[in-house]
Amino acid sequence: MGLTEKISKLKQEIGQVIVGKDLEVELMAISLLFNGHILLESVPGTGKTMLAKSFAAAIGGEFSRIQFTPDVLPSDVTGIQFFNPKVQEFELRPGPIMANIVLADEINRATPRTQSSLLEVMEERQVTIDGITVPLEEPFMVIATQNPVESQQGTFALPVAQMDRFFIKIEVDYPVYEDEKRIMQIHRGNKKLNTINKVFTITELEHLKASLNDIHISADIEDYLLTIVRMTREHNNIELGVSPRGTLALMKASQGKAFLNDRTYVTPNDIKAVAPYVLGHRIFLSIEGSLTKTAEDIIKEILDSVPAPVEAGANG
């Protein structure tokens, strides 16, 4: 089974319990291939937990969920050393971060100290518990959520520097009419939800990651991508533009988009497809800009204003 068929199968499996989330699944797959993390922003009840659990099951990975509240401590995330009186020794008790897919639910409800402990794990891919360093097993991806409606009610907003560590941000909207009708049909009565079958093995994912190095980016495409990024640093309505980390994220996400489309080279359309999800959360608007526009509006303006290369291919 080819990669395109595998991705279709992945969407099909997850679609048994989560309706209308093909785009989200594709973006999650791209993030996973590049060891990236995802920030989901949506109102409660849109299926974020089920989406993360289904994705973990489809890749044969272990899933864990952390419900963040202001009283959650860093040790509640990473784990502790506890004294076992039976053996008269300290033993390591790993926290819920030790999984393949970790759902950090309502991350903005945690205090900055606890947020920092999670984001350090995301960056270093290891945890240090009382001086003992434990590497995380691959694959590892954090799917963090936050509720935009309650942004001022007992929450601690993620600083821009921390937002920058998320590979992709997805705003999950309400389902369209037909999708919500399908959701009703799936959950009607006592009907048991279908079991998610494993589509990818961990070994297959590692082979796929190695193949990403073969995705070619021509000089014209590099210039096109860099022009988009640098315009975020010069825009009148943007106070803080995209960082070099964001440049690399856009490059990798574009490669991932081409890879999922069974191409060995990146096109301008690949960049346009992923740019809103990679760049939107990495810019900080000026006061004047935030009064009339959103970050997504400005990213769209930039994408529309930068002329794409006429020809882009494997040897361009």
C-alpha positions as CSV (number, residue, x, y, z in Angstrom):
1,M,0.0,0.0,0.0
2,G,1.5,3.4,-1.1
3,L,1.7,6.5,1.1
4,T,-1.3,8.1,-0.5
5,E,-3.4,5.0,0.2
6,K,-2.1,4.9,3.7
7,I,-3.1,8.4,4.4
8,S,-6.5,7.8,2.9
9,K,-6.8,4.8,5.1
10,L,-5.8,6.8,8.1
11,K,-8.5,9.4,7.4
12,Q,-11.0,6.6,6.9
13,E,-10.2,4.9,10.2
14,I,-10.4,8.1,12.2
15,G,-13.5,9.1,10.2
16,Q,-15.4,6.2,11.8
17,V,-15.6,8.2,15.0
18,I,-14.5,11.7,14.1
19,V,-16.4,13.2,11.2
20,G,-15.2,16.0,8.9
21,K,-11.6,16.2,10.2
22,D,-9.6,15.1,7.1
23,L,-7.6,18.4,7.0
24,E,-6.8,18.1,10.7
25,V,-5.7,14.5,10.3
26,E,-3.4,15.4,7.4
27,L,-1.8,18.3,9.3
28,M,-1.3,16.0,12.3
29,A,0.4,13.5,10.1
30,I,2.7,16.1,8.7
31,S,3.5,17.3,12.2
32,L,4.2,13.7,13.4
33,L,6.6,13.1,10.5
34,F,8.7,16.1,11.5
35,N,8.5,15.5,15.3
36,G,6.3,18.6,15.6
37,H,3.6,19.6,18.1
38,I,0.1,20.9,17.5
39,L,-1.9,23.6,19.2
40,L,-5.7,23.1,18.8
41,E,-7.9,26.1,19.5
42,S,-11.6,25.4,19.7
43,V,-14.6,25.6,21.9
44,P,-15.5,22.6,24.1
45,G,-17.2,19.6,22.7
46,T,-15.7,19.6,19.2
47,G,-14.0,16.2,19.6
48,K,-10.4,17.2,20.4
49,T,-9.8,14.3,22.8
50,M,-11.4,11.7,20.6
51,L,-9.4,13.0,17.6
52,A,-6.1,12.7,19.5
53,K,-7.0,9.2,20.9
54,S,-8.0,8.0,17.5
55,F,-4.9,9.3,15.9
56,A,-2.7,7.6,18.5
57,A,-4.6,4.3,17.9
58,A,-4.2,4.6,14.1
59,I,-0.4,4.8,14.5
60,G,-0.2,2.1,17.1
61,G,1.0,4.6,19.7
62,E,0.3,5.1,23.4
63,F,-2.0,7.9,24.4
64,S,-2.2,10.0,27.5
65,R,-4.3,13.0,28.5
66,I,-3.3,15.7,31.0
67,Q,-6.1,18.0,32.2
68,F,-4.5,21.3,33.1
69,T,-5.7,23.4,36.0
70,P,-3.9,26.2,38.0
71,D,-3.0,23.7,40.7
72,V,-1.2,21.2,38.4
73,L,2.5,21.1,39.2
74,P,5.4,20.4,36.9
75,S,5.9,17.0,38.6
76,D,2.4,16.1,37.8
77,V,3.4,16.3,34.1
78,T,7.0,14.9,34.2
79,G,6.9,12.5,37.1
80,I,8.5,12.1,40.6
81,Q,11.0,10.1,42.6
82,F,9.1,8.5,45.5
83,F,10.4,6.5,48.5
84,N,9.3,2.9,48.5
85,P,9.3,1.7,52.2
86,K,9.1,-1.9,51.2
87,V,12.5,-1.8,49.5
88,Q,13.8,1.3,51.3
89,E,14.8,2.9,48.1
90,F,13.6,5.8,45.9
91,E,11.8,4.7,42.7
92,L,11.0,6.6,39.6
93,R,7.4,7.2,38.8
94,P,7.1,8.6,35.2
95,G,4.4,11.2,34.6
96,P,1.7,11.2,31.8
97,I,4.2,12.9,29.5
98,M,5.7,9.5,28.9
99,A,3.5,8.5,25.9
100,N,3.6,8.8,22.1
101,I,0.6,11.1,21.8
102,V,0.0,13.4,24.7
103,L,-3.1,15.6,24.9
104,A,-2.4,18.7,27.0
105,D,-6.0,19.8,27.5
106,E,-6.6,23.5,28.2
107,I,-2.9,24.2,28.5
108,N,-3.6,27.9,29.1
109,R,-5.2,27.0,32.4
110,A,-1.8,25.9,33.8
111,T,0.5,28.3,35.5
112,P,3.5,29.6,33.5
113,R,5.8,27.3,35.6
114,T,3.9,24.2,34.6
115,Q,3.6,25.4,31.0
116,S,7.3,25.8,30.9
117,S,7.9,22.2,32.1
118,L,5.8,20.9,29.3
119,L,7.3,23.0,26.6
120,E,10.8,22.0,27.8
121,V,9.9,18.4,27.3
122,M,8.6,19.2,23.8
123,E,11.9,20.9,22.9
124,E,14.4,18.5,24.5
125,R,12.3,15.3,24.0
126,Q,13.4,14.1,27.4
127,V,12.5,14.6,31.1
128,T,14.7,15.2,34.1
129,I,13.3,14.0,37.4
130,D,15.4,14.8,40.5
131,G,18.6,14.6,38.4
132,I,17.7,11.5,36.4
133,T,17.2,12.1,32.7
134,V,14.8,9.9,30.8
135,P,14.6,10.1,27.0
136,L,11.1,9.9,25.5
137,E,10.3,7.1,23.1
138,E,9.6,7.9,19.4
139,P,7.2,9.0,18.1
140,F,6.4,11.8,20.5
141,M,3.9,14.5,19.8
142,V,2.0,16.9,22.1
143,I,-1.4,18.1,21.1
144,A,-2.3,21.1,23.3
145,T,-5.7,22.7,23.4
146,Q,-7.0,26.0,24.5
147,N,-10.5,27.5,24.6
148,P,-10.5,31.0,23.0
149,V,-13.8,31.9,24.7
150,E,-12.4,31.7,28.2
151,S,-9.1,33.5,27.4
152,Q,-9.6,36.0,30.3
153,Q,-11.2,33.6,32.9
154,G,-8.5,32.1,35.1
155,T,-6.1,31.4,32.3
156,F,-2.4,32.1,31.6
157,A,-1.9,33.0,27.9
158,L,1.0,31.3,26.2
159,P,3.7,33.9,25.4
160,V,4.7,34.3,21.8
161,A,8.1,32.7,22.5
162,Q,6.3,29.6,23.7
163,M,3.7,29.6,20.9
164,D,6.6,29.5,18.5
165,R,7.5,26.0,19.7
166,F,4.2,24.6,18.3
167,F,4.8,23.4,14.7
168,I,1.2,24.0,13.7
169,K,-1.8,25.7,15.1
170,I,-5.3,24.6,14.0
171,E,-8.6,26.4,14.8
172,V,-11.3,23.7,15.0
173,D,-14.7,25.1,14.0
174,Y,-18.1,23.7,14.5
175,P,-19.0,20.9,12.0
176,V,-21.0,21.7,8.9
177,Y,-24.6,20.6,8.7
178,E,-24.0,17.2,7.0
179,D,-21.1,16.3,9.2
180,E,-23.0,17.0,12.4
181,K,-25.9,15.0,11.1
182,R,-23.5,12.1,10.5
183,I,-22.2,12.5,14.1
184,M,-25.7,12.1,15.3
185,Q,-26.1,8.9,13.3
186,I,-22.9,7.4,14.6
187,H,-23.8,8.1,18.3
188,R,-27.5,7.2,18.1
189,G,-28.8,4.9,20.8
190,N,-26.4,2.4,22.3
191,K,-24.5,1.8,19.0
192,K,-20.9,0.9,19.8
193,L,-18.3,3.0,18.1
194,N,-16.0,1.2,15.7
195,T,-12.5,0.2,16.8
196,I,-9.7,2.1,15.2
197,N,-7.4,-0.2,13.3
198,K,-3.7,0.4,13.2
199,V,-2.6,1.9,9.9
200,F,1.0,2.7,10.5
201,T,3.6,0.9,12.6
202,I,6.3,2.7,14.5
203,T,8.9,1.2,12.2
204,E,7.0,2.4,9.1
205,L,6.9,5.9,10.5
206,E,10.7,5.9,11.0
207,H,11.2,4.9,7.4
208,L,8.8,7.6,6.2
209,K,10.7,10.2,8.2
210,A,14.0,9.2,6.5
211,S,12.3,9.6,3.1
212,L,11.5,13.2,3.8
213,N,15.1,14.2,3.1
214,D,14.5,13.4,-0.6
215,I,11.9,16.1,-1.0
216,H,13.5,18.7,-3.2
217,I,13.2,22.5,-2.8
218,S,14.4,24.5,-5.8
219,A,16.1,27.9,-5.4
220,D,13.0,29.7,-6.7
221,I,10.9,28.0,-4.1
222,E,13.4,28.9,-1.4
223,D,13.2,32.5,-2.4
224,Y,9.4,32.4,-2.5
225,L,9.2,30.9,1.0
226,L,11.8,33.4,2.4
227,T,10.0,36.4,0.9
228,I,6.8,35.4,2.6
229,V,8.5,35.0,6.0
230,R,10.5,38.2,5.7
231,M,7.3,40.2,4.8
232,T,5.9,39.3,8.2
233,R,8.9,41.1,9.7
234,E,8.3,44.3,7.6
235,H,4.5,44.5,7.7
236,N,3.0,47.6,9.2
237,N,0.5,45.7,11.3
238,I,2.9,43.2,12.7
239,E,5.1,44.1,15.7
240,L,6.9,40.7,15.9
241,G,7.4,38.7,12.7
242,V,8.1,35.0,12.1
243,S,11.3,33.7,13.6
244,P,14.0,31.5,11.9
245,R,12.4,28.6,13.7
246,G,9.2,29.5,11.9
247,T,11.0,29.6,8.6
248,L,12.2,26.0,9.1
249,A,8.8,24.9,10.2
250,L,7.2,26.3,7.0
251,M,9.9,24.6,4.9
252,K,9.3,21.3,6.6
253,A,5.5,21.5,6.5
254,S,5.7,22.3,2.8
255,Q,7.9,19.2,2.3
256,G,5.4,17.2,4.3
257,K,2.6,18.4,2.1
258,A,4.4,17.5,-1.0
259,F,5.3,14.1,0.5
260,L,1.7,13.3,1.3
261,N,0.8,14.1,-2.3
262,D,3.4,11.6,-3.6
263,R,5.7,14.3,-5.0
264,T,9.4,14.6,-4.7
265,Y,9.5,18.4,-4.9
266,V,7.8,21.3,-3.2
267,T,5.5,23.7,-5.2
268,P,4.1,27.2,-4.3
269,N,0.7,25.6,-3.6
270,D,2.3,23.4,-1.0
271,I,3.6,26.5,0.8
272,K,0.2,28.3,0.5
273,A,-1.6,25.3,1.8
274,V,0.3,25.0,5.1
275,A,1.4,28.6,5.7
276,P,-1.8,29.8,7.6
277,Y,-1.3,26.9,10.0
278,V,2.4,27.3,10.5
279,L,2.7,31.1,10.5
280,G,-0.5,32.5,12.0
281,H,0.4,31.8,15.7
282,R,4.0,33.0,15.2
283,I,3.3,36.7,14.6
284,F,2.4,39.4,17.1
285,L,0.2,42.2,15.8
286,S,0.6,45.8,16.6
287,I,-2.2,47.5,18.6
288,E,-3.5,49.3,15.5
289,G,-3.4,46.1,13.5
290,S,-5.2,44.0,16.0
291,L,-8.1,46.4,16.0
292,T,-9.0,45.7,12.4
293,K,-7.5,42.4,11.4
294,T,-6.6,39.0,12.7
295,A,-3.2,37.2,12.2
296,E,-4.9,34.9,9.7
297,D,-6.1,37.9,7.7
298,I,-2.6,39.3,7.4
299,I,-1.0,36.0,6.5
300,K,-3.6,35.7,3.7
301,E,-2.8,39.2,2.5
302,I,0.9,38.4,2.4
303,L,0.3,35.1,0.5
304,D,-1.8,37.0,-2.0
305,S,0.8,39.7,-2.5
306,V,3.9,37.6,-3.1
307,P,4.1,36.4,-6.7
308,A,4.7,32.6,-7.0
309,P,7.4,31.2,-9.2
310,V,6.1,30.5,-12.7
311,E,7.6,27.1,-12.9
312,A,8.5,24.9,-9.9
313,G,9.6,21.3,-10.2
314,A,12.1,18.8,-9.2
315,N,14.9,20.4,-11.2
316,G,13.7,24.0,-11.0
